[in-house]
Amino acid sequence: MVKKISALLIVVTIVCVAHIAINASNQSDKKVPKKLTVKMFYEQVKNNKCAEVENLLKKYPALATSSFMAKEKSIKLEESTFSCCSPLFVTKEKAMVELLLQYNSDPNIFHPGLNYTPFFRALLEALITKNFDLPNLFLKYGVDLTISHRKKKDKKTPFFQSLVQSKKTEWKPIIDWFATTSKDPDFVDSYGRSLLFWTVQQGLFDTTKILLKRGANPNKKNIFGDTPFSLALKSYAIGRPVMPSLLLMLTYGADLKTLYKKENLIHYFLTYCKDQMQLVRVLSLLIKKGVDPCALNVQGMTPLQRAALLGAAEAIKILVGKAAVPVDQTSDGVWKVAPPLILALSNNMTSSVETLVSLGADLTKPIGEGSYPIHFVKKSVMLPLFFKKNVDLNVQDSEGKTPLHYAVINKNQRLAVLLSNAGARRDICDNEGKKPCDYNPISVLWFN
């Protein structure tokens, strides 16, 4: 009985060893296909024989990642090359490409001669055919988007970044396609820079719009603390035409508390937006979304004071009309004695003066320690506003000076003559006992 069991064990052992040897042989065959098999495989791939290729891959899965060197021109594989590091370079047929990807062909491998990957080759083809089925297929099978896919020297540059940095307008369809189809619209590179960040940096408005509509975050910070929105603010401040992108980001959730050089967004646009119609649009949007229209800038001025100083008449209308800011609003500190009207008069901003007056600014209201708006007039074109309101042309300030005193002191002949002709007296003395012409004796000739 013992002998029978021993004999049986020996037979089982022999069978197992033989089975293991056969499997090992089969596995060896699968891992290391013969050169002739590789050549046949590449030819079948090139001729789009899907059934034959699948049979070979089932038997030799390693063929999917094999390379091949062709010696005969009859087996030409790809534009002027007879060597190939991946079967993905041999075919452009969707079914064949998917079959190869299913067997783990590498879409990220760089061709040594062509200096791009199978994925990038598919994109170049899509530029011609306008058909993005193959690129979509590569995305489905997890192509690595953290590399460039073109040129070895750019290998570490993320794919999207490498496209937008190229500044090749003919690549825009690829950029827009990727922005539209990428699984994550907030995909970032190793520095935390998102797709939206790169489109803003390169001024690609249409692509920026695509990404924002897909939910890309305009407030996503990179490792340096910059966001797509803050980048757009910096770009606009140096004169780049990114206002459309800024408006879009404000519409799609840009952080309204963002400060630029320690000032809020209303002060930012008052400073940098020179187009009055664009300024109206953006200020209306900011006010509607709740940005404080009375916040002070770093100098301690309110937006209304700043608008008056800059001559931004349309902005004044928005601030007083839509934001209900008082027309004579001032701030504490040094600017407390400088209402918007006085700032506009002092800086010869005629349009601001006219707008403020039309909105209710009082031309007879004293300023500070006894001065009046008419004392700050420097341009003769502004006088009709005061004439219309019957302002006292001989009113004296705390130093006893009349508007005519200041006109003569500043050697503003035209203004002095107009004041005199309208009733300003030349015989009034100030606190020093001086008449207007005492400050400039030659001015006597102006009135003859």
C-alpha positions as CSV (number, residue, x, y, z in Angstrom):
1,M,0.0,0.0,0.0
2,V,2.8,2.3,0.9
3,K,4.6,1.5,-2.3
4,K,1.4,2.4,-4.3
5,I,1.0,5.8,-2.6
6,S,4.7,6.6,-3.2
7,A,4.4,5.7,-6.8
8,L,1.3,7.9,-7.1
9,L,3.0,10.8,-5.5
10,I,5.9,10.5,-7.9
11,V,3.6,10.5,-10.9
12,V,1.7,13.6,-9.6
13,T,5.0,15.4,-9.0
14,I,6.2,14.6,-12.5
15,V,2.9,15.9,-14.0
16,C,3.1,19.1,-11.9
17,V,6.7,19.8,-12.9
18,A,5.9,19.2,-16.5
19,H,2.9,21.5,-16.3
20,I,5.0,24.2,-14.6
21,A,7.6,23.8,-17.3
22,I,5.1,24.1,-20.1
23,N,3.5,27.3,-18.4
24,A,7.0,28.8,-17.9
25,S,7.7,28.1,-21.6
26,N,4.4,29.7,-22.6
27,Q,5.0,32.7,-20.4
28,S,8.5,33.0,-21.8
29,D,7.1,32.9,-25.3
30,K,4.6,35.6,-24.3
31,K,7.2,37.9,-22.8
32,V,9.9,37.5,-25.4
33,P,8.4,37.2,-28.9
34,K,10.8,36.4,-31.7
35,K,12.1,39.1,-34.0
36,L,10.2,37.5,-36.9
37,T,7.0,37.7,-34.8
38,V,7.6,41.4,-34.0
39,K,8.0,42.1,-37.7
40,M,4.8,40.3,-38.6
41,F,3.0,42.1,-35.7
42,Y,4.0,45.5,-37.0
43,E,3.0,44.6,-40.5
44,Q,-0.4,43.5,-39.3
45,V,-0.8,46.7,-37.3
46,K,0.2,48.8,-40.3
47,N,-2.3,47.0,-42.5
48,N,-5.0,47.3,-39.8
49,K,-5.6,43.6,-39.4
50,C,-7.4,43.9,-36.0
51,A,-8.3,40.2,-35.7
52,E,-4.7,39.0,-36.5
53,V,-3.2,41.6,-34.2
54,E,-5.5,40.6,-31.3
55,N,-4.6,37.0,-31.7
56,L,-0.9,37.9,-31.6
57,L,-1.4,40.1,-28.5
58,K,-3.3,37.3,-26.7
59,K,-0.3,35.0,-27.3
60,Y,2.4,37.7,-26.8
61,P,1.1,40.6,-24.8
62,A,4.6,42.1,-24.8
63,L,4.1,43.0,-28.4
64,A,2.0,45.9,-27.4
65,T,5.2,47.6,-25.9
66,S,7.7,46.2,-28.4
67,S,9.9,48.3,-30.7
68,F,11.0,47.5,-34.2
69,M,13.8,48.4,-36.6
70,A,12.9,48.0,-40.3
71,K,15.7,47.6,-42.8
72,E,13.6,47.5,-46.0
73,K,11.8,50.6,-47.3
74,S,8.9,48.4,-48.1
75,I,8.2,48.4,-44.4
76,K,8.3,52.1,-44.0
77,L,6.5,52.9,-40.8
78,E,6.3,56.7,-40.4
79,E,7.4,59.7,-42.3
80,S,11.0,59.1,-43.4
81,T,11.7,56.6,-40.6
82,F,12.2,52.8,-40.6
83,S,12.4,52.4,-36.8
84,C,9.6,52.5,-34.3
85,C,9.5,52.4,-30.5
86,S,5.8,51.7,-30.3
87,P,3.1,50.1,-32.5
88,L,1.0,53.2,-31.8
89,F,3.1,55.1,-34.3
90,V,2.2,52.7,-37.1
91,T,-1.6,53.1,-37.2
92,K,-4.1,55.9,-37.2
93,E,-7.2,53.7,-37.1
94,K,-9.3,54.2,-34.0
95,A,-10.1,50.5,-33.5
96,M,-6.5,49.4,-33.8
97,V,-5.3,52.2,-31.5
98,E,-7.9,51.2,-28.9
99,L,-6.8,47.5,-29.2
100,L,-3.2,48.5,-28.6
101,L,-4.1,50.7,-25.6
102,Q,-6.1,47.9,-24.1
103,Y,-2.9,45.8,-24.1
104,N,-1.0,48.6,-22.5
105,S,0.8,50.2,-25.4
106,D,2.4,53.4,-24.0
107,P,0.8,56.6,-25.3
108,N,3.5,58.6,-23.5
109,I,6.6,57.2,-25.1
110,F,8.7,59.6,-27.1
111,H,9.8,58.6,-30.6
112,P,13.6,59.0,-30.8
113,G,13.4,60.5,-34.3
114,L,10.2,62.4,-34.3
115,N,10.5,63.8,-30.8
116,Y,6.8,63.5,-29.9
117,T,4.5,60.8,-28.4
118,P,1.7,58.8,-30.0
119,F,-0.8,61.1,-28.3
120,F,0.8,64.2,-29.8
121,R,0.9,62.5,-33.2
122,A,-2.9,62.0,-32.9
123,L,-3.3,65.7,-32.1
124,L,-1.4,66.7,-35.1
125,E,-3.6,64.5,-37.2
126,A,-6.7,66.0,-35.6
127,L,-5.6,69.5,-36.6
128,I,-5.8,68.3,-40.3
129,T,-8.9,66.1,-40.1
130,K,-10.8,68.2,-37.4
131,N,-11.7,64.8,-35.9
132,F,-10.6,64.4,-32.3
133,D,-11.8,60.8,-31.8
134,L,-8.2,59.5,-31.4
135,P,-7.1,62.2,-28.9
136,N,-10.3,61.4,-26.9
137,L,-9.4,57.8,-27.0
138,F,-6.0,58.5,-25.5
139,L,-7.6,60.6,-22.7
140,K,-9.9,57.7,-22.0
141,Y,-6.9,55.4,-21.5
142,G,-5.2,57.7,-19.1
143,V,-2.5,59.5,-21.1
144,D,-0.1,61.3,-18.8
145,L,-0.9,65.1,-19.0
146,T,2.0,66.0,-16.7
147,I,4.5,65.8,-19.6
148,S,4.7,67.9,-22.7
149,H,4.3,65.1,-25.4
150,R,6.6,67.0,-27.8
151,K,10.3,67.6,-28.0
152,K,12.5,65.9,-25.5
153,K,13.9,69.2,-24.0
154,D,10.3,70.1,-23.1
155,K,9.5,66.7,-21.7
156,K,9.0,67.9,-18.1
157,T,6.6,70.7,-19.2
158,P,2.9,69.8,-18.7
159,F,1.1,69.2,-21.9
160,F,-1.4,72.1,-21.8
161,Q,1.3,74.5,-20.7
162,S,3.5,73.5,-23.6
163,L,0.7,74.2,-26.0
164,V,-0.2,77.7,-24.7
165,Q,3.4,78.7,-24.4
166,S,4.1,77.9,-28.0
167,K,1.9,80.8,-29.2
168,K,1.2,79.0,-32.4
169,T,-2.3,80.1,-33.5
170,E,-2.8,76.9,-35.5
171,W,-2.8,75.0,-32.2
172,K,-5.8,76.8,-30.8
173,P,-8.2,74.1,-31.9
174,I,-6.2,71.6,-29.8
175,I,-6.2,74.0,-26.8
176,D,-9.9,74.6,-27.0
177,W,-10.6,70.8,-27.5
178,F,-8.6,70.0,-24.4
179,A,-10.2,72.7,-22.3
180,T,-13.6,71.3,-23.4
181,T,-12.9,67.6,-22.9
182,S,-10.4,67.4,-20.0
183,K,-11.9,65.5,-17.1
184,D,-10.8,68.1,-14.6
185,P,-11.1,71.8,-15.7
186,D,-8.9,72.7,-12.7
187,F,-6.0,70.3,-13.7
188,V,-2.8,71.8,-12.3
189,D,0.9,71.4,-13.0
190,S,3.6,70.7,-10.4
191,Y,3.6,74.4,-9.4
192,G,-0.2,74.4,-8.9
193,R,-0.9,76.5,-12.0
194,S,-4.3,75.5,-13.4
195,L,-5.5,75.4,-17.0
196,L,-7.3,78.6,-16.4
197,F,-4.1,80.3,-15.1
198,W,-2.3,79.4,-18.4
199,T,-5.1,80.6,-20.6
200,V,-5.2,83.9,-18.8
201,Q,-1.5,84.3,-19.0
202,Q,-1.5,83.8,-22.7
203,G,-4.6,85.9,-23.3
204,L,-6.7,83.1,-24.7
205,F,-10.1,84.6,-24.0
206,D,-12.2,82.0,-25.8
207,T,-10.5,79.2,-23.9
208,T,-10.8,81.0,-20.7
209,K,-14.6,81.3,-21.3
210,I,-14.8,77.5,-22.0
211,L,-13.0,76.7,-18.8
212,L,-15.1,79.1,-16.6
213,K,-18.3,77.7,-18.1
214,R,-17.1,74.2,-17.1
215,G,-16.6,75.3,-13.5
216,A,-12.9,76.2,-13.5
217,N,-12.0,78.1,-10.3
218,P,-10.7,81.6,-10.9
219,N,-9.5,81.7,-7.3
220,K,-7.4,78.5,-7.4
221,K,-4.0,79.4,-5.9
222,N,-0.7,78.1,-7.1
223,I,2.3,77.5,-4.8
224,F,3.2,81.2,-5.1
225,G,-0.2,82.3,-3.9
226,D,-1.3,83.6,-7.4
227,T,-4.7,82.9,-8.8
228,P,-6.0,83.2,-12.4
229,F,-8.0,86.3,-11.2
230,S,-5.0,87.9,-9.5
231,L,-2.9,87.2,-12.6
232,A,-5.5,88.9,-14.8
233,L,-5.5,91.9,-12.5
234,K,-1.7,92.2,-12.7
235,S,-1.9,91.8,-16.5
236,Y,-4.5,94.5,-16.9
237,A,-2.5,96.9,-14.7
238,I,0.4,96.7,-17.1
239,G,-1.7,97.4,-20.2
240,R,-2.6,93.9,-21.4
241,P,-6.2,93.7,-23.0
242,V,-7.7,91.2,-20.6
243,M,-10.8,93.2,-19.5
244,P,-13.1,90.6,-21.1
245,S,-11.5,87.8,-19.0
246,L,-11.7,89.9,-15.8
247,L,-15.4,90.5,-16.4
248,L,-16.0,86.9,-17.1
249,M,-14.2,85.8,-13.9
250,L,-16.2,88.4,-11.9
251,T,-19.3,86.8,-13.3
252,Y,-18.1,83.2,-12.6
253,G,-17.1,83.6,-8.9
254,A,-13.9,85.6,-8.7
255,D,-13.1,86.6,-5.1
256,L,-14.6,90.0,-4.6
257,K,-12.5,90.6,-1.5
258,T,-9.3,90.5,-3.6
259,L,-7.0,93.4,-3.0
260,Y,-4.6,94.8,-5.5
261,K,-1.8,96.8,-3.8
262,K,-3.9,96.9,-0.6
263,E,-6.9,98.5,-2.4
264,N,-10.3,97.0,-3.2
265,L,-11.5,96.3,-6.7
266,I,-13.5,99.5,-7.1
267,H,-10.3,101.5,-6.5
268,Y,-8.4,99.1,-8.8
269,F,-10.6,99.7,-11.8
270,L,-10.8,103.5,-11.1
271,T,-7.0,103.5,-11.3
272,Y,-6.4,101.3,-14.4
273,C,-9.6,101.3,-16.5
274,K,-9.4,104.2,-18.9
275,D,-12.4,103.2,-21.0
276,Q,-15.4,105.0,-19.5
277,M,-18.0,102.5,-20.8
278,Q,-16.0,99.5,-19.6
279,L,-15.6,101.3,-16.2
280,V,-19.3,101.7,-16.0
281,R,-19.9,98.1,-16.7
282,V,-17.4,96.7,-14.2
283,L,-18.3,99.2,-11.4
284,S,-22.0,98.3,-11.9
285,L,-21.2,94.6,-11.6
286,L,-19.0,95.2,-8.5
287,I,-21.6,97.3,-6.7
288,K,-24.3,94.8,-7.6
289,K,-22.2,92.0,-6.1
290,G,-21.7,93.9,-2.9
291,V,-18.2,95.4,-3.1
292,D,-17.9,98.4,-0.7
293,P,-18.3,101.6,-2.7
294,C,-17.0,103.7,0.3
295,A,-13.8,101.7,1.1
296,L,-10.7,103.9,1.4
297,N,-7.6,103.5,-0.7
298,V,-4.1,103.5,0.7
299,Q,-4.1,107.3,0.6
300,G,-7.3,107.5,2.6
301,M,-9.6,108.6,-0.3
302,T,-13.1,107.3,-1.0
303,P,-13.9,105.9,-4.5
304,L,-16.0,109.1,-5.2
305,Q,-13.1,111.4,-4.3
306,R,-10.8,109.3,-6.5
307,A,-13.3,109.4,-9.4
308,A,-13.6,113.2,-9.1
309,L,-9.9,113.6,-9.0
310,L,-9.4,111.5,-12.1
311,G,-12.2,113.1,-14.1
312,A,-14.2,109.8,-14.3
313,A,-17.6,111.4,-14.8
314,E,-19.4,108.1,-15.6
315,A,-18.0,106.5,-12.5
316,I,-19.3,109.4,-10.5
317,K,-22.8,108.8,-11.9
318,I,-22.6,105.1,-10.9
319,L,-21.3,105.7,-7.4
320,V,-23.8,108.4,-6.6
321,G,-26.7,106.9,-8.6
322,K,-26.5,103.1,-8.1
323,A,-24.4,103.0,-4.9
324,A,-26.2,105.9,-3.2
325,V,-22.9,107.5,-2.2
326,P,-23.5,111.1,-0.9
327,V,-22.4,113.6,-3.6
328,D,-20.2,115.5,-1.1
329,Q,-18.8,112.4,0.7
330,T,-15.4,112.9,2.3
331,S,-13.1,110.7,4.4
332,D,-11.3,111.2,7.7
333,G,-7.8,112.5,7.9
334,V,-6.1,114.7,5.3
335,W,-8.9,114.3,2.8
336,K,-11.7,115.3,5.1
337,V,-11.5,118.9,3.8
338,A,-11.5,117.8,0.2
339,P,-15.0,117.0,-1.0
340,P,-15.3,115.5,-4.5
341,L,-16.3,118.9,-6.0
342,I,-13.2,120.6,-4.6
343,L,-10.9,117.9,-5.9
344,A,-12.4,118.2,-9.3
345,L,-12.1,122.0,-9.4
346,S,-8.5,121.9,-8.1
347,N,-7.5,119.5,-10.9
348,N,-9.4,121.2,-13.7
349,M,-11.7,118.2,-14.2
350,T,-14.5,120.0,-16.0
351,S,-16.6,116.8,-16.7
352,S,-16.4,115.8,-13.0
353,V,-17.5,119.3,-11.9
354,E,-20.4,119.3,-14.3
355,T,-21.5,115.8,-13.3
356,L,-21.3,116.5,-9.5
357,V,-23.3,119.7,-9.9
358,S,-25.9,117.9,-12.0
359,L,-26.1,115.3,-9.2
360,G,-26.7,118.0,-6.5
361,A,-23.3,119.2,-5.4
362,D,-23.7,122.7,-3.7
363,L,-21.5,125.4,-5.3
364,T,-22.2,127.8,-2.4
365,K,-21.3,125.4,0.5
366,P,-18.2,126.5,2.5
367,I,-15.3,124.2,2.6
368,G,-13.1,123.8,5.7
369,E,-12.1,127.0,7.3
370,G,-14.1,129.5,5.2
371,S,-13.2,128.7,1.6
372,Y,-15.8,128.3,-1.0
373,P,-15.9,126.2,-4.3
374,I,-15.5,129.3,-6.4
375,H,-12.1,130.0,-4.8
376,F,-10.8,126.8,-6.4
377,V,-11.8,127.6,-10.0
378,K,-8.9,127.6,-12.3
379,K,-10.6,127.2,-15.7
380,S,-12.7,130.0,-17.2
381,V,-15.0,127.3,-18.8
382,M,-16.3,126.4,-15.4
383,L,-17.5,129.9,-14.5
384,P,-20.9,129.6,-16.3
385,L,-21.9,126.9,-13.8
386,F,-21.3,129.4,-11.0
387,F,-23.0,132.3,-12.9
388,K,-26.1,130.1,-13.4
389,K,-26.3,129.3,-9.7
390,N,-25.9,133.1,-8.9
391,V,-22.9,132.4,-6.7
392,D,-21.5,135.4,-4.9
393,L,-18.4,136.4,-6.9
394,N,-17.0,138.5,-4.1
395,V,-17.2,136.0,-1.3
396,Q,-14.1,136.0,0.9
397,D,-12.3,133.1,2.4
398,S,-10.6,132.9,5.9
399,E,-7.7,135.0,4.5
400,G,-10.1,137.6,3.2
401,K,-9.3,136.8,-0.4
402,T,-11.9,136.8,-3.2
403,P,-11.9,134.6,-6.3
404,L,-10.4,137.6,-8.2
405,H,-7.5,137.7,-5.8
406,Y,-6.6,134.1,-6.7
407,A,-7.1,134.7,-10.4
408,V,-4.6,137.6,-10.3
409,I,-2.2,135.8,-8.0
410,N,-2.1,132.8,-10.4
411,K,-1.7,135.2,-13.4
412,N,-4.9,133.8,-15.0
413,Q,-5.8,136.8,-17.1
414,R,-8.8,135.3,-18.9
415,L,-10.4,134.1,-15.6
416,A,-9.7,137.5,-13.9
417,V,-11.3,139.4,-16.8
418,L,-14.4,137.1,-16.9
419,L,-14.9,137.5,-13.1
420,S,-14.5,141.3,-13.4
421,N,-16.9,141.5,-16.3
422,A,-19.4,139.4,-14.3
423,G,-19.3,141.7,-11.3
424,A,-16.2,140.8,-9.3
425,R,-14.9,143.9,-7.5
426,R,-11.3,145.0,-7.7
427,D,-11.4,147.2,-4.6
428,I,-11.9,144.5,-1.9
429,C,-8.9,144.1,0.4
430,D,-7.9,140.9,2.0
431,N,-6.7,140.4,5.6
432,E,-3.3,141.9,4.7
433,G,-5.0,145.0,3.3
434,K,-4.2,144.1,-0.3
435,K,-6.5,144.4,-3.3
436,P,-6.3,141.8,-6.1
437,C,-4.1,144.0,-8.4
438,D,-1.6,144.6,-5.5
439,Y,-0.4,141.1,-6.0
440,N,0.4,141.7,-9.7
441,P,0.6,145.4,-10.6
442,I,0.7,144.8,-14.3
443,S,-2.7,143.1,-14.0
444,V,-4.3,146.6,-14.0
445,L,-3.8,146.6,-17.7
446,W,-6.0,143.5,-18.1
447,F,-9.1,145.5,-17.2
448,N,-8.7,148.5,-19.5
